[in-house]
């Protein structure tokens, strides 16, 4: 097996070792301390040397192990070690590759010096405490400054050699901060303030060394940042190029590093520290155009993609990048594309970074908890919040379009809930953020910004579940003074038929021969995330279905005027179908259903013997895996004087039909 050597004491070196973990290539990782060894991943293909090597020892190692390649990933300031690695490779005839850390542009507010001595001289002429974050190896220049033991605090790794070096230089224990990074902006700020530092001295260690966090912390803490510039680097390549070179050479499939990042509302103020780090550490960003605009300040290459499959295809099309950040609005787990994206990233190194959701932010603005709110999304949907608000009493909704508030409030008013309290958040977190409060009746004409969310509150109703609603709940008459009623599936039959359908919350139901729409209404109430299509050939009955839908404030019920099966041609594929009336076309209707979805679950109600005969013919064909038929006979009580007698209703056949396999398999 081929073997490479990595001088892996830096973030880049450790990361390279991590990427090669369990790959079909041997990795010999050189670090200087046992602490560095603990940071290297444990894997069968990785061997670690945890001691400092001089030039002669390096050459002897290279001759003995005969590495294919030596990757010099030493620190930008470890110039002497880097020169030793290069010289040893040249002497042993081993191929050398320098992995250079990317440089940041100079910060206008920082003071740049070219050495530790120059930094010490700068501090010597100025009063105030200083936090020294330049390591433990070269403390002599600081120790030469008068009063250094009282003024200077040194931050070093928590290893015995570092602490001993500080003590040897004369730093008292109370001025030695032994800690392991990385340090967040908040941590740096806290440390600067705890030692009352007027100065922060750091090396230009690049983003992977936490350089930007130190600059930001110094600004927040009111400390002057003194930066020791990097020495000249030996020519080399960046991390992504080095990894790509190794992958091509040894034919490795290196997992991508993907951070799925919730970026909050879009303003920098709602970005978490973890999200900030993920965006700073990534090679490029993928997401919707608004999300890319929100993170443009990071200066990373951006690709506009929304669909999960296209996001993955974009990654595959750019092998020059290894660390991808996919940016999601709000929280990555709240009505986010993350759910569909994650299954497509199998084999990649994936982490999901949460963010502030609009639910959290709006409820904070309204000073109300959100743990008791039912969250729904109307983004790109036509559902109604009325059933949810009746059931839960507190509903949060993501909205879509300027008329969203109008539609919601109109539905509430029509349902007799005009007193519902309404809180609207527009362009949350942006400078022009707007919070509006009122009642549904007061805001029925309110036009909102496209980026809006709403919180609704109204006392919850202790109403029965919408199964077998009383027949009186539906309109049946064709017009004023007219006694002829539209046919309707009665309450008991409706309850059993819907139970046989086995609906899901996101079901797509065709109700063929819908009559008054009683089955459609109950199904739409039971499937708030689904869609119901009520198909009816009689124009007067179709109008009645629309009235019943409005009566229950249903936005997920569509009336389809026409005769089946012709009226079914343009409808989306059903997951379920109910046939209450077929006008002699039962076979053709079922064929149309199965053509759209061979596994659709179908329930048929049959009263006429002719329809029963059609059902029997279908069952004889053995086309279904589920072919249950039940006969239901119902008698209802009626008052007769002092007595109550039972009156029998027409018996009805309820058939349940479903293929569990596709047509070819069947």
N, C-alpha and C positions, 0 to 999 in steps of 0.2 A: 504494500500500500504506500502511495506517495505520502510524503511528510513535509510540512512546512513549519517554520519557527516564527513566533510572533513575540516581539517585545511589547507586552500587554499591560503595562502598569498604568495606562491612561484610559479614559472613557472609551476612546476609539478602539484601543487594543482589546479591552474587555468585550466591547460590542462585536468586534470581528470574531473573537473566540466564541461568543454566543451564537453568532450566525452559522458558524461551522460545527456547532454541537451536533453530535450523532450523524455527521456526514461521512461518506466513505473516503476520508482523508485523515491522516494523522496530524495532530496539532501539538506542538511543543511550545507552551506559553512560559515566557520568562518574566518574572516579577521580582521586585527587590526585597519584599518582606512577606512574612506569614500572613499579615493582614491583606496584602494584595492577592495572595493565594486564595484566601477565603472568598474573594469577589469573582473568581473565575468559575464558570459553571462546571459541575462534576459530570463527566461523560466518559464513556469507554474509549473514545478516540482522542481525549485531551490529557496530556501529561504536563505537569506544572513544575517549574524550577523556581523556588522561592529564596533566592539569595542574590546579592550583587555580584556581577561578573566583571572582571577587568578585561582589557583588550586581549591578552594572551589566553585567558580562559574561554573567551568567546570563540577565538580562532580554533582552539582545541576542540570545543564542542561542535563547531561546524564541520571540522575534518572527521570527527568520530561519527556523527549522525548522518552526514552527507545529505543535508536538507535540500529539497528541490528549490526552495525559496525562503528567504528571510524577510519578514515584514517589520520594518523599523517604525513602530507606532509610539515611540518615546515622546515625552512632553516637549512642546516647542522650546522651552527654556533649558532642557537637558541636552545642550549642544555637545558637551564633552562625551556623554554616553552615546549619542547618535554618531559622532565621529568614530568612536571605538567600534560600533557595530559595522559601519561602512568599511573601515580598514580591515577588520577581521574577515568580512565577506570577500574582500578583494584578495586577501592573502590565501584564503582557503578555496578560492575559485567558486564561491557560492553566489547565486543570483540574489541581488539586493533590491528591495522596493521600499521607498520612503512613503509613509502615509502621513500627509500633512493635515493639520487642523485648519479649517477655514478661518479667515480673519474678519473681524468686524470693522466697520468704518469708525474713524476716531470720533469720540464724543466731544462736542464743543464745550461742555461745561467741565470736563476733566482736565487735570494737569498731567502731561505726559513727560516722563523722564526716561533716560536710556539705561539706568542701572540701579541696583539697590543702594549703592553709595550715594547716587544723585538724589534718590528719594529721602535718604537719611539727612542729607544736607538741606533739602527743602524743608523738612520738619524741624531741623535744629534752629532755624531762624524764625520759627513761628510758634506762638503759644498754643496750648490745647492738647487734649488727649488724642491718641491715634489707635485705630484697630489695624493690626498688621496681618494681612491675609496672604502672605507670600511664602509660607512654609517655614520649616525649621532648619534648613541646610545652611543658610547664610544670614546669621543674626548679628555677626560682628559689626557691620556698619551701623545698625540701630543701637547697639550697646555702646558705641562711641559717642552718642548724643548725650549731653549733660541732662541728668534727671530722667533718663529713659525708663528706669524701673518704676517711677511714679506715673509717667505720662503714657507709656506704650503698653498695649495689650496684644498678645500674639495668639493667633488661632492656628492650631496645628492638628495633625492626625492623632487619634487617641492610641498611639503606640509608644512603648517604653523609650525607643530611641529618640523620638521627636521630643518627648517631655524632658529627657535627659539633656538634649541639646539646648533647650530653653533654659534649664537650670544652670547649665555650664556657662551660658552667655550672661547670666545674672538676672534673669527674669524671676520675680517672686511667684510662688504657686498661685496666688490670687490673681495674677495677671496672665496666666496660661489657660487658654480656652481650648481644651482637647476635645475635638468633635469631628465626626465624619459627615461630609456633605452627601448629596447636593443640598445647598441651602436656598430656601425660597426667599423671595423679596421680603416677606413678612418676618422671617427668621433673621435675616440680615439687619433689618430695621430694628428689631428688638435688641439684638446684640449691640448695635451701635449706640442705641439709647441707654442700654444698661451700663455701658462703660463711659457714657457722656463723651463720645468721640466727636471731635471736630474734623477728623481726617480718616479716610479709609484708604489704605495702601494695598494695591492688588496688582497682579501681573495681567497682561492682556492674554488671558488664557482661552479666549474664544467662548462661543456660546455653550459648548459642551462642558466647559470649565466654570460655568455660572457667571461669566463676565457681565452679561447684560443685567442679571439680577442684582449684582453688586452695584452697578451704576444706578439702577432704579432705586435701590435701597438708600444709597448715599443722598440722592435727591430728596427722598421722602424724609430722611432723618436730618437733613440740613447739614450734611458733612461734605467736605471737599474730597473728591475722589482723586487720588494720586496713582497714575497708571505707569507701570514699568513696561515699556514697549518690547516687542519680541526681537530677539536676535535674528539674523538672516537664516533662512531655512534652506536645507539641501533640497534640490528639485525633487518633486514627488507628485503624488496624486491624492485626490480626496477620498473619503471613505467609500462613497458609492462606486467610484471608478475602481478602487482596489478590490472591492468585493466582486464586482462584475468581472474583473480580470481573472480572479481566482475561480469563479464559477464557470467561466468559459473554458479555462485551461484544464480543469479537472472534471468538467461535465457534471456540475453539481446543480441541484434544484434548491436554491436558497429561499427559505420562506420570506415573504415580504413582511415588513412591519407596518401594520395598519392601525391607526388610532381613529376611532369613530367618535367625533368630538361634538358634544352639545355646546353651542356657543352663546346660549342665553338669548336675550331679545335682539341682539345685534349691536348694541352699544358696548364699548370696551368696559363700561362699569359693571356689566352683568356677566363678564367672562371670569370663570374661576381661575385660581392659580394653576391647577392641574391642566386645564384647557390651554392656558397661556404657555405652559412648558411644552405641551404636545405640539402646539403650533410653531413654537420657536425651534423645536428639534426636528421637525419634519423636513423632507426634501421638497415636497410640493403639496398642494391643496386641491381637493376635488369637492364640488358641491354646486348648489343652485347659484345663479348669478348674484342674488341679494346676499347670500352667505359669503361669497367670495369678496364682495365689496366690503363686508363688515370686517374681514380679516386682511384686507389689502395692505395694512400698515406693516405686516410681517415681511413683506417683500418676497414672498415665495411664489414660484410659478403656479398658476391656477388653471384648472380645467373645468369647464361648465358641463356638468352631467347631473342628472337627477335620478333616473331609473337605475335600480341596483345592478342589473346586468350590464348596463353601459358604464357604470362606475368601475366594475371589475374589468371590463374590456379596456378601459382607459389605462388602468394599472398595467395590464399586460402589454399595452402598446408603448409603454415608457419604461423599459428595463433599466434606463440610466438612473432611475430613482429607486431607493430601497425603502424609505420611510414615507408613508402616505398619511395625510390627515384628511378624512372625509368629514366635512362640516355639516352639522344638522342644526336646524333652528331650534331654539329653546333647549329642552332636555332630550338627550339621545334616546330615552325610553318612554317619551310621552308623545303619542301620535306622530311617530318618527319613522323614516324609512329604514331605520336600523334593524327592525324586526325582519324585513325581507332581505337585507344586505348580508347579515351575519351568516346564514347558511351557505352563501356563495363564497365565503372567505375561508372555507375549510382548508387547512394546510398552511395558512398564514399565521404570523404572530399577531394576534388581535387584542386590543384592549379598548374598552368602551369608557369614554369620559363623560360623566353626567354634567348637565348644565342647569341653569335656572329656567324653569318652565313658565309660560305665560300664566298658568294657574297659580303658581306660587307668587309671582310678582303682582298680579292683579289683586289677589286676596290680601297681600301685604299692604297695597295702596288703600284698599277698602277697610283695613284693620279688622279682618275677620279670618278665622281659621279655615283651612281648606281640607282638613282631614275628613270632614263630614259632607263634602260636596261630591255629587255625581258628575264625572267629566264625560262630555260627549264632543264629537267633532261634526260641525256642519260644513266643513271646508270641502267644497265640491260635491256636497250632498244636499238633498231636499227634505231631510227628516224634520220632524217637529219635536220640540222640547216639552210639549204639554204633557204627554204621558210620563216622561221622566220626572218632571217637576211635581206632578201629582203624587208620584210614588215616593220620591226622595225628599222633597221640600227644599232642596238646595242644589242647583245645577250650574256647572260651569260649561261654557260652550265656546269652541273656536269657531269664528265666523268667516264668511267669504263674501265680499262685495259690499257696496255702499247701502244696499237695501236690506241687509241681513237683520238689522235691529228692527226695521219696520215689519218684516215678515214675522219675526219672533213675537213682537209685542201685539201685532194684529191677531195672531193665533191665540195668545193668552187672553186678550180681550174677548174674542169670540167664544172662548171656553169659560167665560165668567171669572177670569183670574186677572182682571185689569188692575187689582190692587197689589199684584206681585211686585216686590222690590227689585230694582234693576240697577246694576253697576256696570258701566262700560269703560273699558280701557283701550284707548287708541294710541298707536305708535309707542307702546310701552318701552321705557328706558331712553328714548330719543329726546333731544332738547324740546321738541314740540309735543311731548306726551300730554295726553288729555284724559282726565277721569271725569265721568258724568254719572250722576245718581238721579234716580227718580222712580216712578211707577210705570208699569207697562202701559197704562192708559195715558200717562203724560208723555211717553216717548214713542208713541205709535207712529209719528211722522219723522222720527230722528234718522238723519243720514249720517253714517259713520265712515271713518277712514277704512281702506281695504285691510290694513294691519290692525285688527281689532279683536277683542275677546269680551265676553259678557258673563256676568254672574247673576243668577236669578234666585230669589228666595220667596217662598210662599208656603203656608202651612200644608204639610203633606196630608193627603186624604187616605183614610183607612178603607179604600174601596176594594172590592173583590178582584181577584185576578181575572183578566179578560178571556175566560174560557166558559162557553155556554152562557153568554150574556142573555138576559131576558129578551124575548121577542119584541116587547114594547120599546126597547131601546132604539129600534130602527124605524125609519120612515118606510111605509109600504104603499100608501095610496098614490094613485096616479095624478090626482088633482083635487081641488076643492069640490066638495059635493059628490065626487065620484066614488062609488063603493068598491069598484073592482080593484083588487090588490095585486101587486106584482108578486110572483112566486118567491118564496123564501125558505131556505133551509132552517127548520125549526131548532130551537135551543138544544134539545137533547141530542138530536141527530148531528147538529153542528159540533157539539162538544166531542162526540165519539169520532167523527170524521177528522177533526183537527188532531185529535190524539193519534189516530192512525197515520196521519201525514208525518208525524215526528219532525216537526219544523225546528230549525235552528235560528239563532238570532240574526244570522246574515243570509237567510234563505231567500231564493228568488222563486216566487210562487205564481203560477198561472191559475187563475180561477175562471174556468170556462163555463159559460152559461151562468153568469154571476147573479142574475136576478136583482134582488135589492142590495147585494154586496155584503150580506151579513158575514159570510165566510171570509171575504176579503178584508173586512174591517177587523175581525178578531185576529186574523193572521198578521195584519199590519201592526196591530198592537203588540202581538207576541214577538215580532221580528223587527225591532227598532233599527237594526243595522242592515236590514234586508230590503226587498222590493216586492210589491204585489201588483200584478197586472190583472184587473177585473175585465174579462172579455164578455161583452153582451151585444146581441144583435138588435134588440129593441131600443130605439132611440129614447123612448120615455123611461124605460127601466135604467138605461145608462145614465140619464140625468139624475135619477133617484140615487144611484150609487154615488155620484158626485156629491149629492147633498148629504148622504150618510158619512162620506169621508170628511166633509167639512164639519159635520156635527161632532166628530171625534178628533178634529184638528190633525188629520193625518197627511203628512207630506210624502210618505213612502208608498202611496197607493195611486196607481195610474189607471184611469178608465180607458179601455180599448173598445171602440165602437166597430162592430162588424161581426160576420158569421165565421165560426171556426169550421174547417181548419185554415181558410184563407187569411183570416185576421191574425193568425199566429206567426206568419212568415217573417215579419220584421222584428219580432220580440227577441230579447236576449235569452240565452239558454236557461231553462228552468232547472232548479234543483228539486222542486216539488210541483205537482200539478193536482188540482181538484176539478173534477168534472161533475157539475151539478145538473147541466142540461146539454144534450148533444144534438138534438133535432135530427136523430137518425144517422149521425155521422161519427159514431163512437170510434169505429175502427180507424177512420182517417185522422181523427183528432189525436188518438194515441200514437199513430204512426208519425204525426208531425212533432209530437213531444219527444219521442225516442230519436227522431232525426237530429234534434238539437242537443239532446243529452240522453244517451242510451241507458244511463243509470238513474234517471229521474224517478222519484217515488211518486206513484199515481194513486189517488183515491177517487173512486167513482160511486156516486149515489144513483141508484136505479129504483124507480117506482113502477113505471110501465112494464108490462110483460115483454114488450118488444125490446126494450133496453136490456132486460134480464137475459133475453135470448142472445143478444149481441155479446153480452158478457160471457155467456156459456160457450159461445163459439170461440172467443179469444182464449178461454181457459183450455179448451180442447187442443189448441195449437201448441201448448207447452212452451210458450215463448218467455215465461217469467220464472225467476227463481223464487219470488214471493208471490203467491196467488191466493191470498186469503179472502174469503167472502163470509160476511156475517149478515144475518137477518135480524132487523130490529123492529119489535112491535111495541108500541107505546100506547098507554091509555091515560087520559087525564081526567081528573075529577071535575064535576060540574054540580052546582047546587040545584036541587029540586025540592022546593019547600024546605022542610026541616032536615032533609037528607042530602047526602052527597053521593052521586053515582059516577061510575067510571065510564068514559066514552073512548072507545078505541080509535086510534088514528090509522091511516093507511100504513101497512107494513112497508119497510124499505130495506133494500139490499145495499150493503156497504162493502165494496171490493177494494182490496189493497193489492197493487201490482208493482213489481220492481224487478229489474234485472240487476244482479250483483256483478255481472261481468259484461264486458263490451260485446257488441254484436258478433264480431269475428270470433271471439273466444266462445260465445254461446253456440 
